[in-house]
Amino acid sequence: MNRSQLEHVIRASASIAEDDEIYVLGSQSILGAFPDAPEELTISMEADIAPKNRPELESIVQGSIGELSPFHNTFGYYADGVDVSVLPLPQGWKERVVVVQNANTRLARGLCLEPHDCAASKLIAGREKDVAFVAALLRFGLVNANVVQERIRLTEGCREKIPEAEAILRRLVSL
């Protein structure tokens, strides 16, 4: 997914949910801070989204422009509606979002995870693809390992996963 495709997903999600503020979570949130992010970081064709003010409509958005929808079949990318309350996110993440708002979003606000918050969330999740994503963020110099470690420690509801996430980060930094 590229930045203009993300802007399209934000615009479409805002229209469907009748909410001009859309959280962009997951890997493609990186396009908020880095519109020209390296291709290795933008291979996903899905943007994890959640309407900020109408979170109960995430499933409606997904049903309308999600995987295998006419939107997906037409454009080749799609929205995956997510429930923010179940994601491992560091305390204060809402205050650090990177806003994407322009004519392409029809002035709807895409509230993208700040890259260090995204990296911490990915390491807490600990899936192979998430670890590879964070490794690329570090390799390209888009996040600072010390800040990522601080954000891991700020992640609520996942205390038992913090030591493993920190160990993964240490391993990535030593490569």
N, C-alpha and C positions, 0 to 999 in steps of 0.2 A: 504494500500500500504506500502511496506517496502522499504528500501534504494536501494536494488538491483533492484527492480521493477521500482523505480524512475529513476535509472541510465539507465535502458532499454528504458524508455520513452524518456529520454534526447537523447540517442543514435539514436533512431528511428526518433525522431523529427528533429534532426540535419541532418540526412541523407535525409529525405524527403524535408526539406526546403533548403538544401545545404547551411546551416548556422551553423557554429561551436560554436555559442553562443545562448543559449536558456534560456529565462527567465522562471523561475518556480515561479508561483504566487499562492496564495491561501493556503489552509491548508497544503498541502503536501510539501510546501516549507520548513516546519519545519525539514524535513529530511536532509536538507543541514547542519544546525547547530547541529542537534541532530540525527545522523544516527540510534540510537537505541531508538528513542522516545517512550514513553509509548503507548501501543496499543490503548488506548482511543483517542489518537491524530492522529492515522494513519488508521482509519476505512474507510476513503474515498478511493474509487478505481479509482479516477480520479485525474490527475495532470493538473492544469491550466497552459498552456504554451503559449509562444509567441516567435517566432524567433526574436532575437534582431536586426539583420541587414537586415532582409527581413520580416518585420511585415505583409506585404500584403499576406504572404503565410500561415498565421495562419489557415485560412479556409481549405487550402489544407491538412495541417497536421491533422486537425480535421477530415476531410473526409476520410483520409487514416487510421488513428489509433484512431479515436474517438469512442464514445459510439455506440454500436451495429455493429461496424466494424468487419471484420474477425480478426483483431488484438485483439480487446476486447473479442470476442468469444473464441479465442485461449488462451489468457493469463489471462483473468478475470480482467484486469485493462486497462485504456485507457487515452488518452490525450484529454483535452478540450481546443481548441484554443481560446485565448482571445485577445481582443484589449486593450493593456496596457493604451492607452490614455483615456479610459472611467472608469478606476478603481480608487477608492479613495486611493491614495498612498501619504505618507508624502514626503515633499521636501527632496531631498538628498538620497532617497532610493536607487538609482542606485549606489551610492558610497559605500553603506553598504552591498551589496549583499554578500551572502556566496557562494563561488564557489565549485561546485562538478565537479571534473575532474579526471578521472582515466582510467585504461584500459577498465573498463566496459562501459564507455561512449565513448570509442574509442577516447579519449582525447578531445571530444567536451566539452565545458564548460556549465554546468548547473548553471545559475545565480539565486540562490534561495533568496527570500526575507529574510532579517534579521528578527528574531523572533519578535522584538518589532514593526517593520514596519508592519509585518503580523497582529499582534494583533490590532494595531491601525486601519488598514484597515478593519478588521473584525468588530470592534466596530462601526466604521462609517457606515458600511453596516447594522449593527444592527439586522440581522436576528437571530431567536432563535438558530439555529445551530451554528452561528458564535459566539454568546454570550457564549454558552456552551463550544466551543473550547477555547475561551480566559479564561474562568473560569478554565478549565483544565490546561492551560499553567501556570496560576497563582498558582494553587494548587500544581503542580509539581515543582514549583520554577524555571521555564524555562524563565520567563520574570519578570522584575521589574515593578511594577505598576507606579512608578514615571516616568520611561523612556517611558512607554506606553502613559502616559498622555502628555508628551512632544511631542511625535510623533503624537498624535491626533491633537494637536494644529498646527502641521506643515502640516497637510493634506490640500491640495489646492482644490478649486472648491466645497467644501462641508461645508462652514462656518456655514450654518444653522443647520447642523447635529452635530457639535462639542459639544454643550452643552448636547445634549442627550447622545452622546458617553461617555462624561466625567461622566455623572450621572450613566450610566451603570457600568463604571469602579469603581466608588465609591461604588456602591452596591455590586459588586463582591468582592472588597477588605474587606468590612465589614462582609462578610459571615463567 
